[in-house]
Amino acid sequence: MADDVDVELTQDECWELLRTHELGRLAFTVLDEQHLTPVNYAVDGRTLLFRTAPGSKLLAVALGAQVAFEIDELDDDSAVSVVVRGRARHLPEDEAHRAENVPLRPWVGPDKYDVVEIAPEVVAGRRFQLSRPWLHLRPDSTP
């Protein structure tokens, strides 16, 4: 591949993209089941915060599961993906106020009082050019 087709992002570029997005996908394991769910989030320093209610996400956090988090951006010619891997922890009440200092409010339902922090161990991203030749094979849909 040519250098400009698939480019590894710097840590600063990854964090800038994470700061400009609000929605990502959280992957976690509870016992032997893998889960993947969308969450809205905010960046706080070099950590990610999200709010949740009691359920599988909090159970995974309590069990100490590793988590992965991903955001993507796509346009006609290129795509970018940032993946964060690390541990999540349920913030105790004396730290949960951090969520008030970032733009983090529940998108669905008002009852999401539990704040979870993802402390990254790995942050990696790639930007790549899209070829998608099949798009040129479609008949033009305009009259």
Secondary structure, DSSP 8 states (H G I E B T S, - for coil): --TTTEEE--HHHHHHHHHH--EEEEEEEETTEEEEEEEE-EEETTEEEEEE-SSHHHHHHHTT-EEEEEEEEE-SSEEEEEEEEEEEEE--HHHHGGGGGTT---SS-S---EEEEEEEEEEEEEEEE---GGGGGS-----
